Amino acid sequence: MLRAQMKPIRLAAAVFLATTTMAMAQEKVQISYSGVVSVAHLAGISDTNDSLDYFYGNGDVSFRWSTANDLKFGADLGIETFHILDDEDGSDSSAYYAAGFVEGRFGKVSIGMPRSVMAEYFTAPALAGSEAFESEIGFFTSGDIVGLLKMSESGEELYGARYDGKIGQIEVAAAAFRLSESSGHIEEIVARYDAGQWSVSLGTLLFEADVLSLGYTSLEVQGHAGKFSGGIVYSKNDFSIFTTILNVDSICGFVSYDVNEMIKLNTQVLYLTAGALEQNYYSFDLEYKNKTGAFINAGVFTDESFSDNTFEVSLGYKF
């Protein structure tokens, strides 16, 4: 396990060192970063009314420099971590990302351990504003199988390549990954048409590993007008384990209202169907964010019976 965790750290360090050295020589280095850190308290988990405290962090930093022929070289580094604060074993899940890239008129090509294209191009709000809920069922709105695998305890890493480009108002992205210690592989492709006030995204992925395979296709339409924004995401999942095939479809509708520059209301309705089983989920959250980036979020997540309510309050900072 320790060796598996050291691999991404060594790769990230190597990419960082190479980037820093060449950037100093060029003296045209550009650095950008973004992310979020938060602590949250969950209450009313399942029928036992258990509670849970956790820390969540997700951030990226990018180094790039230009050359005389308008090419840009650099590296993207990132980390995502989920840590249960009141767990005696101190269990946590972390994912590391490190990729070198070249960028020009042709688009951007990244090689190493880049992030999933599905996670970046499908942007439905987190259910109840909670990263805990996202880790459980958020896959049906984001399709981030790469993040799920990297956050798992398997100890495997995913290495691959990614391409991002744009033709007019259409953004396209594709990626291919291979698991470090097995024959598992992932292919993703996404296209988005952005018309300003509204956009349409279509993406698909294929994941195959030993006796397991997953085919995932998702369509998202969203837009904004005045203080309102919202959209709908439809996804179709075909799971195959040995000779067992399971089809899971989902539809998620979401609406947000900006009360003012600091207060925002979000609501989501998620419908899941798997064979003869059907289930509706509902969520609502209220977020207060000041100009410094600090925020407070309070949300509730429930099923169609409204008898199993889970509440979350989180405090954090977005940068």
C-alpha positions in Angstrom: 0.0 0.0 0.0 2.8 2.4 0.9 4.6 1.8 -2.4 1.3 2.4 -4.3 0.8 5.7 -2.5 4.5 6.8 -3.2 4.1 6.4 -7.0 1.9 9.4 -7.6 3.9 11.5 -5.1 7.2 10.7 -6.9 5.6 11.5 -10.3 4.2 14.7 -9.0 7.5 15.7 -7.6 9.3 14.9 -10.9 6.8 16.9 -12.9 7.0 19.8 -10.5 10.8 19.9 -10.6 10.9 19.8 -14.4 8.3 22.5 -14.7 10.0 24.8 -12.2 13.4 24.5 -13.8 12.3 25.1 -17.3 10.0 28.0 -16.2 12.9 29.8 -14.5 14.8 29.5 -17.7 12.0 30.9 -19.8 11.0 33.6 -17.2 7.4 33.5 -18.6 5.9 31.1 -16.1 2.2 31.4 -15.3 0.7 29.9 -12.2 -3.0 29.3 -11.5 -4.8 27.4 -8.8 -8.3 26.6 -7.6 -9.9 24.4 -5.0 -12.0 24.0 -1.9 -11.4 22.8 1.7 -14.2 22.1 4.2 -15.2 20.4 7.4 -18.8 19.0 7.6 -21.1 17.4 10.1 -23.7 14.8 9.0 -26.6 13.9 11.2 -29.5 11.4 10.8 -27.6 8.8 8.7 -29.8 5.8 7.9 -32.4 4.5 10.4 -29.9 4.6 13.3 -29.6 8.4 13.3 -25.8 8.1 13.3 -23.6 11.2 12.9 -20.4 11.7 11.0 -17.8 14.5 10.9 -15.4 14.7 7.9 -12.8 16.8 6.2 -12.9 17.3 2.4 -10.3 18.9 0.2 -10.0 19.2 -3.6 -7.5 21.5 -5.4 -5.4 22.0 -8.5 -2.4 24.0 -9.4 -1.1 24.6 -12.9 2.3 25.7 -14.2 2.7 26.8 -17.8 5.2 28.8 -19.8 5.1 30.1 -23.4 7.6 29.7 -26.2 8.4 31.8 -29.3 6.2 29.7 -31.5 3.1 30.2 -29.3 3.3 26.7 -27.8 2.7 26.4 -24.1 4.3 23.7 -21.9 3.5 22.9 -18.3 2.1 20.6 -15.6 -1.2 20.2 -13.9 -1.1 18.9 -10.3 -4.1 18.0 -8.2 -5.2 16.3 -5.0 -8.6 15.2 -3.7 -9.0 13.9 -0.1 -11.9 12.7 2.1 -11.1 12.1 5.8 -13.5 10.9 8.5 -12.6 12.9 11.6 -14.2 10.8 14.3 -12.9 7.4 13.0 -10.6 5.8 15.5 -8.6 4.2 12.7 -8.2 7.5 11.0 -9.3 6.1 7.6 -9.2 8.4 4.7 -9.3 8.3 0.9 -7.0 10.4 -1.4 -6.5 10.8 -5.1 -3.4 12.4 -6.7 -3.2 13.8 -10.2 0.0 14.9 -12.0 0.3 15.4 -15.8 2.6 17.2 -18.1 1.0 19.0 -21.1 1.6 20.8 -24.3 -0.9 23.4 -25.5 -1.4 25.2 -28.8 -3.9 26.0 -31.5 -4.5 22.3 -31.9 -5.8 22.1 -28.3 -4.2 20.6 -25.2 -2.6 17.2 -24.8 -1.9 15.9 -21.2 0.1 12.8 -20.3 0.6 11.2 -16.9 -2.3 11.0 -14.4 -4.8 13.7 -15.6 -8.3 14.2 -14.2 -11.4 12.7 -15.8 -13.0 14.6 -18.6 -16.5 13.5 -17.4 -16.0 15.1 -14.0 -15.0 18.4 -15.5 -17.6 18.7 -18.3 -20.7 17.5 -16.3 -21.2 20.1 -13.6 -24.5 19.4 -11.8 -24.4 20.8 -8.3 -23.5 18.4 -5.5 -26.6 16.8 -3.9 -27.5 18.9 -0.8 -24.1 20.6 -1.3 -22.6 17.5 0.3 -19.4 15.8 -0.8 -20.4 12.7 1.2 -23.6 12.3 -0.9 -21.6 12.8 -4.0 -19.2 10.0 -3.1 -22.1 7.7 -2.7 -24.4 8.3 -5.6 -22.9 11.4 -7.4 -21.5 9.1 -10.1 -24.9 9.1 -11.8 -24.7 12.8 -12.5 -20.9 13.1 -13.1 -19.8 9.8 -14.5 -16.4 10.2 -12.7 -15.3 6.5 -12.6 -11.7 7.7 -12.6 -12.2 9.6 -9.3 -14.1 6.7 -7.7 -11.3 4.2 -8.6 -8.5 6.6 -7.4 -10.3 7.3 -4.1 -10.8 3.5 -3.5 -8.5 1.5 -1.3 -7.3 -0.8 -4.1 -3.9 0.9 -4.2 -3.9 1.1 -8.0 -3.2 4.2 -10.0 -4.5 5.2 -13.4 -2.0 6.4 -16.0 -3.0 7.8 -19.4 -3.5 10.6 -21.8 -6.1 13.3 -22.3 -7.0 15.7 -25.1 -9.0 19.0 -24.8 -9.9 21.1 -27.9 -12.5 23.5 -29.2 -14.1 23.9 -32.6 -16.1 27.1 -32.8 -18.6 26.9 -29.9 -18.1 23.1 -29.5 -15.7 21.9 -26.8 -14.4 18.3 -27.2 -12.4 16.2 -24.8 -11.2 12.6 -24.7 -9.1 10.5 -22.4 -7.8 6.9 -22.1 -6.5 5.4 -18.8 -5.0 2.1 -17.8 -4.8 0.7 -14.3 -1.3 0.3 -12.9 -1.6 -3.3 -11.6 -4.2 -5.0 -13.7 -5.5 -5.1 -17.3 -8.3 -2.6 -16.5 -8.8 0.4 -18.8 -11.1 3.4 -19.3 -11.9 5.4 -22.4 -13.9 8.7 -22.2 -15.1 11.2 -24.7 -17.2 14.3 -24.2 -18.6 17.1 -26.5 -20.2 20.3 -25.2 -22.0 23.0 -27.2 -22.0 26.3 -25.4 -24.4 29.0 -26.6 -23.9 31.4 -23.7 -27.0 31.3 -21.6 -27.4 27.6 -22.2 -25.3 24.6 -23.0 -25.6 20.9 -24.0 -23.1 18.2 -23.0 -22.9 14.6 -24.3 -20.4 12.1 -22.9 -19.7 8.4 -22.9 -17.2 6.1 -21.2 -16.2 2.5 -21.2 -14.6 0.7 -18.2 -13.4 -2.9 -18.4 -11.5 -4.8 -15.8 -11.3 -8.6 -15.5 -14.9 -9.8 -15.0 -16.4 -6.3 -14.7 -17.4 -3.9 -17.4 -19.4 -0.6 -17.4 -20.8 1.4 -20.2 -22.0 4.9 -19.3 -23.6 7.6 -21.4 -24.8 10.9 -20.2 -26.7 13.9 -21.6 -26.8 17.2 -19.7 -28.7 20.4 -20.6 -28.4 23.5 -18.4 -28.9 27.2 -18.6 -29.4 30.4 -16.7 -31.6 33.5 -16.8 -31.4 36.3 -14.3 -31.1 34.9 -10.8 -32.2 31.4 -11.8 -30.1 28.6 -13.2 -30.7 24.9 -13.6 -30.8 21.9 -15.9 -31.3 18.2 -16.2 -28.9 15.2 -16.5 -29.9 11.9 -18.0 -27.5 8.9 -17.7 -27.7 5.3 -18.8 -25.5 2.7 -17.1 -24.9 -0.9 -18.3 -23.1 -2.9 -15.7 -21.8 -6.4 -16.4 -20.3 -8.7 -13.7 -19.5 -12.2 -14.9 -22.8 -13.2 -16.7 -25.0 -10.8 -14.7 -26.1 -7.6 -16.5 -27.7 -4.7 -14.6 -29.1 -1.6 -16.3 -29.3 1.5 -14.1 -30.9 4.7 -15.5 -31.1 8.1 -13.8 -32.6 11.5 -14.3 -31.5 14.5 -12.1 -33.1 17.9 -12.3 -31.6 20.8 -10.5 -32.5 24.5 -9.9 -30.6 27.3 -8.2 -31.7 30.8 -7.2 -29.2 33.6 -6.3 -30.9 35.5 -3.5 -28.0 38.0 -3.7 -24.3 37.9 -4.3 -23.7 35.9 -1.1 -26.7 33.7 -0.6 -27.7 30.9 -3.0 -30.5 28.3 -2.8 -30.2 24.9 -4.6 -32.5 22.0 -5.0 -32.2 18.6 -6.8 -34.5 15.7 -7.6 -32.8 12.4 -8.6 -34.7 9.5 -10.1 -33.0 6.1 -10.2 -34.3 2.9 -11.9 -32.6 -0.5 -11.9 -34.8 -3.2 -13.4 -38.1 -3.3 -11.5 -36.7 -1.0 -8.7 -37.4 2.7 -8.7 -36.4 5.3 -6.3 -36.7 9.1 -6.0 -34.3 11.3 -3.9 -34.7 14.9 -3.0 -32.2 17.4 -1.7 -32.1 21.1 -0.8 -29.3 23.3 0.5 -28.6 26.9 1.4 -25.1 28.4 0.9 -23.7 31.6 2.2 -20.4 32.7 0.7 -18.6 36.0 1.4 -16.2 37.8 -0.8 -13.1 36.2 0.8 -14.2 32.8 -0.4 -15.3 31.5 3.0 -18.7 29.7 3.0 -21.3 28.0 5.2 -23.6 25.4 3.7 -26.6 23.7 5.2 -28.5 20.9 3.3 -30.9 18.0 3.7 -31.1 14.8 1.7 -34.1 12.5 1.7 -35.9 9.7 -0.2 -39.4 9.6 -1.6 -40.9 8.5 1.8 -39.5 11.6 3.5 -38.9 9.3 6.5 -35.1 9.0 6.2 -33.7 12.5 6.3 -30.0 13.3 6.5 -28.8 16.8 7.4 -25.4 18.3 6.8 -23.7 21.5 7.8 -20.3 22.4 6.4 -17.9 25.3 6.8 -15.1 25.8 4.3 -13.2 28.0 1.9 -13.1 28.2 -1.9 -10.1 29.6 -3.7 
